[in-house]
Amino acid sequence: MSRKSWIGGLLGGLVVFIWGNLSWTVIPIHEFHMKDVPEAAINEEVIRTDMLATGVYHFPGFPSEEEMQADPKAAMAGMMEEYMEGPIIHFMVVDADGGPWMNPISFLWYFLINVGSALLIAWMLSKAVGGLPKYTGRFVFVLVAGLFAFLFGPLTMWNWWHFPANFTFATLIDYVISWGGAGLVMAHFIRPDIV
């Protein structure tokens, strides 16, 4: 990869990082769909007594091994009935150890992930750039790569974990703006004449 491709990838990652921070902290795109669990719905003593270790949870859970061995048909029917009655928690992440809110290490990881993603797209663009002589084509290449990430990531989560449509749509807006912005920068640096 050329020096200009590296620069384009690094700057593209920076654009994605900046937009992600703006959309979550300054612009209220995500405010309307993030809800707090009411305090009355949480028994902190149960959580603190290690009944919920750090991990990913859902509710209602699957039947226990004992229930499945005793009567698998009845166990599955009971689970299905609980699911139909609701409520359902499709996806809940628990950090039993606690930690700082807005951990600076998370921002560092977020930056590195964005730059790594943009460098990967910069590498792909540098391989395809011979067939993309126009700026618009290179811009669209980066945007489509970002949309592919959305289809494979958040849209899959919407399907399997039933993320709300408004949350998924706000995430789509994030991907279009962030990777569109990255595409504007990367298409300028990664050109057929300099790869």
N, C-alpha and C positions, 0 to 999 in steps of 0.2 A: 504494500500500500504506500502511496506517495506521501510526502510531508503534508501536502495540501489536503489529502484525504484524511489524515490523522487530525489536522486542524478542524476540518469540517465536522468530523465525528465528535471531537471534544466540544466544539461550540454547539453542535446540535444537541448533545447531551445536556449542556448547560441550559439551553432553551427549554428543554423538557423539564429539567429540575426547577427552573424558575417558575414556569407556568404551573407545575404541580403544587408548589408552595403557595402561589397566589390563589389558586382555585380552592385550596383547602383552608387558608388562613385569612385572606383578605376579601375575596369575592365570594358571596354567599351561595355558590352553586350547590354545595353539599349540605348546607344548613337545614333545608326543609325536609330531608329524608333521614337524617341521623336522629334517632330518638334514644332517650335515656330509659333504662329499666327502672320502674318505680321502686323506691326504697322498700316499700311494703312487700314487693314480690321477691325480695332477696333475703334469705336467712344467712347473714354473714357468719354466724357461729358455725353453721353446718359447713360453709365453705372453708372457714379457717381451721376446722378440725380435720383437714385433709381428705374430706369426702370427695372434693373436687381437686384433683391434682392438675398441674399445668397440662393443657391439652385442648383438643377440639371436641366439642360435645354437640349432641342433638337431643331433643325431647319430643315425644316419648322415645325411650330407647328400645333396643331390640330385646326380645325375650332372653332370659338368662339360660345358661347351658342346662341347668336343672329342669326348667320349664320345657325346654325343647326336647329333652330326653323323656320326660314324663308324658307329654302329649303335644307333639310338634304342631299338629293341626290346630288345636285349641290355643296354643301359645301365639301362633301367627294370626289367628282370628282375633285374639284379644288385642294384639298390637295394631292391627288394621282398624279395629273399632276405636281405639284411642286416637289414632291418626285422623279418622273421620270426625270425631267429636271435637278435636282441637283442645287447647291451642298447640301449635307445633313450633318448636324452635329448630329450624333447619340447620343452623350453623352458629355456634357460639364458641369463642376462643376465651379460655380462662388462663390467666397468669397468676398462679397461686402465690407466688413470691412477691408480687407487687413490683413497683419500680417507679422511676420518675415519669411524670406526664411530659410528653414531647421530648423524649430522650435525645440529646444531641447526637448520640451514636446512630440513632435511626435516621437522622438527616444525612449523616455521612454515608451510611449504607444506601440511602435513597439516591444520593448524588452518584455514587459508584455504579449502582444498578442502571441509572439513566445513561451515564457516560458509556458503560459497557454495552448497553443496548444500541446506542447511537453509533458506537464504533463498529458493531456487528453490521448494522445497516449500511454504514459507510463502506465497509469491506464489500458487501453485496453490490452496492451501487458502483464501486470502482470496477467490479467484474462485468457489470452490465452497461457501463457508461458508453461503450462503443456504439451501442444501438440506441442511445438516448442523447443525440447531439444537442437537443434544445433544452433550455432551462426548465420549461414547463414539464417535459417528460421526466426529468430528474426529480423535480419537486413531487410530481404524482407518484413516482417510484417510492420515495420516502413515506409519503402519506399513506399509500397502500400497505406498506410494510407495517406502519403503526396500526392501521385498521385490522390487519391480519392478527396482530397481537391482541387487539380488542376481541375479535371473534373467538380466538382460541382461549383467552383468559376470562375477562368479565362476562362475556355472553354465555360461556359455558357455565360459569357460576350462577348466572341468572336461571339457566335451564335446570341444573341439578339441585342447587341450594335455594331456589326460589327467591333470589334477591329481588326486591321490588323493582318495578319497571322504571320508576323515577330515579332510583339510585343508579340503575344500569344506564339510563339515558344521560344522566349527569356525567357518568364515567365515559360514555361515548363522546360527549362534548369535550372532556379533558383530552382524550386521545386525538380527536380531530385537531384541536387547537395546538396541543403540544407537538405532535408529529408534523402537523402542517407548518408550524413555526420552525421546527428543526429542518424540515424539507426546504424552506426558503433559504436557510443558511447553507445547508449541505449541498444543495444544487449549485450554489455559487462557487464553492470550493472544489467540488468533485466534478471535473469537466473532462471531456475526451482529450483535449490538448495537453492536460497536465497529469494524467494518470500514467 
